[in-house]
Amino acid sequence: MIDYIFGSLARMIYEPLSVAVLVWLPLAFFFCKKEPKSTPLFLKRDGGDSASTHLPVTKKCRIAFTLAFGGVICMLLWRIMFHELMVSGRYSSFLIYPTVIFTGCLSVKFGVFVGWVFKKLKLSFKLRRDVLTFIGAVVFIGLLIPCLCKSLRFNTFSDYSAKIARAYLAHCQKPGELHVIDKEHSRIAWYTKKRLDDIAIILPEEDKPYANMIGERVELMKNVQGEHWFIFFWDKKAGVPDSAALQIAPESGSWEIVEKAATSKRRKRHLYLCRFVPALPDIKEWHGKVPDLPPGNITSNAGFEKCRDKNKIIRLQEYFRQTGVTEYFDLSNRKIPDNWWFNIGKWNKDNPPDMRLTEKNPLHGRYSLFMDGTAPKSFASCNNGTYISGKRCNYAFFVRNESTQSVRFETAVFSRNTESKKYILRKVNKFILPPGKTCRITGKIPTDTYPEFERNFCLQLKSFGKVTVDQVSFIPY
């Protein structure tokens, strides 16, 4: 908050003027205080007060001052409280008017204030009025010079966002996502005529290099069809943001630098536009019959053929009653797979997803797992019921999109610290399932690279639409 008031907000209204505003704020009360006598506007050349130049501070003046000053303070507080939502400096444009007024008042009245200080210190000399007039002129000229310099200066590098946006519009021809670094996404949305919701924001993390941050986002998109565009800042001293610098493996996809624009004449920092075309290494469209589980599978109830027994169903119903998930109070007509846990609780009790075993057109065997996380339902999420320890595994499963539109699907790997009992999110993979198609999704869980007390895993499946899942296998390697 302090950094915003004295940093970002000061730059929005220009630093010299913001200093003038801060100086005028306390002085304003000095000039509008209630006094039995009138306040002199000018002083005689010999140092005495001029009785003919008094301006009475009336009750109406004080009311007008209070309303105007209070209105500015309210607008300023509103901007400060919501500055994280209103990321653009355009939302502070209303501050231009009080800034100009406050700066003008300071230029005119500062000499009067200094004269009051001289009077309190009993400093009386012949040229006192000339000195006070000179002080007011110095304040005015001192503010005028930097303002004129800023107005007359033409920054040829100020349009870097517009330049990158034009390059994106010229090269983007295929479906895909646009990923923009935080604080720049508003400008890019403006120049590309996109909604903010249509832009994926890259949030910088403290103490994490840009290379790691961009590389992780690219890794997340390696299984999502289309062309993905990345707009981010990059310091010249860090070299070139190519695939080697970002540690993008060739099997993940191709990375190309399309355009860059310097942010200042020193060219120490550039805004880059890059294109990533994923190779889709972990998802393949499947044609034909879904095969049996491979030898060596260690997943319990991997084919969803076993339902929970009666006692487990009673305990599960009691859990749903305690959490208030009304749609799951009665499980007599809903088959629940054994050794799998549905992620449903108080957090999504008002819009729970539909998850159950289905006999209608299963992928393999008698049952498959149906998951419906179509909005406004909460996303559908489930995971294998027990953590598997001490084994690094390759996982695989089959999933069919049951809708006529593409469905977002994700896998997530979790570990549990056996000492602190905390759960750690290891990795998330994102996929887009084509309408009506069956796909085989694979992945690797290298538990040997995890910390000592976290060498275990649990696989979570998450769907944002209607899908059918079957044949989930974990094969040690």
SULBELJO-V631776 format. One record per run of one state. SS is the DSSP state (2 for helix, 1 for strand, 0 for the rest). FROM is the first residue (numbers start at 1). TO is the last residue. If there is no record, write none. Layout:
ss:SS from:FROM to:TO
ss:SS from:FROM to:TO
This chain:
ss:0 from:1 to:1
ss:2 from:2 to:12
ss:0 from:13 to:14
ss:2 from:15 to:31
ss:0 from:32 to:38
ss:1 from:39 to:40
ss:0 from:41 to:42
ss:1 from:43 to:43
ss:0 from:44 to:48
ss:1 from:49 to:49
ss:0 from:50 to:50
ss:2 from:51 to:53
ss:1 from:54 to:55
ss:0 from:56 to:58
ss:2 from:59 to:81
ss:0 from:82 to:88
ss:2 from:89 to:92
ss:0 from:93 to:94
ss:2 from:95 to:120
ss:0 from:121 to:127
ss:2 from:128 to:152
ss:0 from:153 to:159
ss:2 from:160 to:171
ss:0 from:172 to:177
ss:1 from:178 to:181
ss:0 from:182 to:184
ss:2 from:185 to:192
ss:0 from:193 to:195
ss:2 from:196 to:198
ss:1 from:199 to:202
ss:0 from:203 to:209
ss:2 from:210 to:220
ss:0 from:221 to:226
ss:1 from:227 to:235
ss:2 from:236 to:238
ss:0 from:239 to:252
ss:1 from:253 to:262
ss:0 from:263 to:268
ss:1 from:269 to:278
ss:0 from:279 to:282
ss:1 from:283 to:285
ss:0 from:286 to:296
ss:1 from:297 to:297
ss:0 from:298 to:306
ss:1 from:307 to:307
ss:0 from:308 to:309
ss:2 from:310 to:323
ss:0 from:324 to:325
ss:2 from:326 to:328
ss:0 from:329 to:336
ss:1 from:337 to:337
ss:0 from:338 to:339
ss:1 from:340 to:342
ss:0 from:343 to:345
ss:2 from:346 to:348
ss:0 from:349 to:353
ss:1 from:354 to:358
ss:0 from:359 to:367
ss:1 from:368 to:372
ss:0 from:373 to:379
ss:1 from:380 to:384
ss:0 from:385 to:387
ss:1 from:388 to:389
ss:0 from:390 to:392
ss:1 from:393 to:401
ss:0 from:402 to:406
ss:1 from:407 to:416
ss:0 from:417 to:422
ss:1 from:423 to:433
ss:0 from:434 to:437
ss:1 from:438 to:445
ss:0 from:446 to:446
ss:2 from:447 to:449
ss:0 from:450 to:451
ss:2 from:452 to:454
ss:0 from:455 to:455
ss:1 from:456 to:463
ss:0 from:464 to:465
ss:1 from:466 to:476
ss:0 from:477 to:477
